C-alpha cells in the first residue's frame, strides 16, 4: 500500500472516536446535529439551541501534546510539521469564532476516548451544566 492509498483511507467523519462520543451523548442528551457546515469548522457535534459545539480531534492530525500527537513522521517531516501547525492555527481560529458568537466549545482528543467513564463524566458536565 503506498502513501496515497493510506491517506485516502483516512476518514474525515464517523471515525471510531466520534462514534463513541455520539454513543455516550445519545444516552443522556440526544438531539445533536452532525457536521454543521454553516458553523465555523463544521463541528463534529452541535447542539444548536444550547449553543454548544463538540469537536473530536485525532491526536496526530491536530497536534495534541500526548504521545501519539507529539510524534513526528520520519518521511517528509517538514511538510507534516507545517501541516499540523496550520491545523492547530485553524482550530484556534474556529474556537475564537465560537467565543465571539457566544457558544461553548469542547474538544475531545482521540486519546481521551480510551477511558470511557472519564469521557462520560466530562461530556455530562459540559452538556448538562451550561455555566
N, C-alpha and C positions, 0 to 999 in steps of 0.2 A: 504494500500500500504506500503510495507516495504522499508527499506533503499536501497536495491539493485534495486528495481523497480524504485525508484526515480532517482538514479544515472544513470540507463540505459536510462532514458528518456532525460537526458541532451544531447543536440546536440553539436557537435563539429564544425559544419559549417552550413551555411544557416540559422543562427539564425535571429530573428526579427531585432536586431540592425544592423547586417551585411546586410540584405536585404534592410533596409532603407538607409544605406550608399551607397550601389550599385545603388539604385534607383536615389539618388541625383547625383551621378557621371555620370550615364548614360545620364543625361540631358545635360551635358556640356563637358564631357571627356570620351566618350566610348572607347573601345579598351583595357580595362584592362584584366588581366588574374587572375584566381582564384586559390588559394591554390597551388601555385607552389612548389612542393616537392623538386625541385632542388635548392631552395633558403633556407637560414637559417630560421628555424621556420615556413616554409611554410606560407608566409603572406596571409592574407585573400584576399587582392587585390594587384596586382603588375602591374606596367607599366614598362615593360622591357626596352624599348627604352629610357625612361626618367630616368631610374634607381631610381625608386620611389616605395616604399612599404608602404602599409597601413595595420595596424593591428587593428581589432575591438575586444577589450577585455571586458569580463564580469567583473564587478567591484569586485564581491566576489572572483571569481576564480583567479584573477591576483593581488589581494590585493590593490585595489585603496584606496585612502585616503577619499573617500566620505562616507556618512552614511551607504550605503549598503555594501561597501567594507570593512569598518572598524569593522563591527560587527563580533563577533566570535561565532561559534556554541557552544551550551551547551553540546551536546553529542560528545565525542571523541575530545575534544578541542585541546589536544596536537598534535594529528595526523594532524588536519586541519591547525594548526598554522605552523607546519613543511612543510606540502604540499604547502601552499600558499607561504611560504618563498622560497621553491625550485622553484616554478613557477616564482616568481619575479627574482630570480637569473638567471634562464634560459632566461627570457625575456631580461635581461640586457646583457647577452652573445650574444643573437641574434642581438640586437641593435648595439653592438660593432662590430660584424662581418659585418654588413651593412656599418658602418662608414669606416671600413678597405677596403671594396670593392668600396667605393666612392658613395654609394647610400644614398638617403634621406629617412627617416623613419618617419611616423606619426602614433601615437597611438590614436585611438578614444575609449573612455570609454563608456560603456553602459549608464551611467547616462547622458552623453553629447548628446545622441541621442534624448532626450526629447525636446530640443529646436532646432527644425528643421531649423529655419532661421540662427541661430548662427552656426550650423553644416554646412549648405550650404556655408556660408561665409568662414569658416575655411578650408573646402575642396577645394573651389575655390582658395583661397590664396596659399594653399600648392601645388596643382597640376598644376595650371596655372602660378605660379611665382617661377621658379626653382632657387631662389637665396639662 
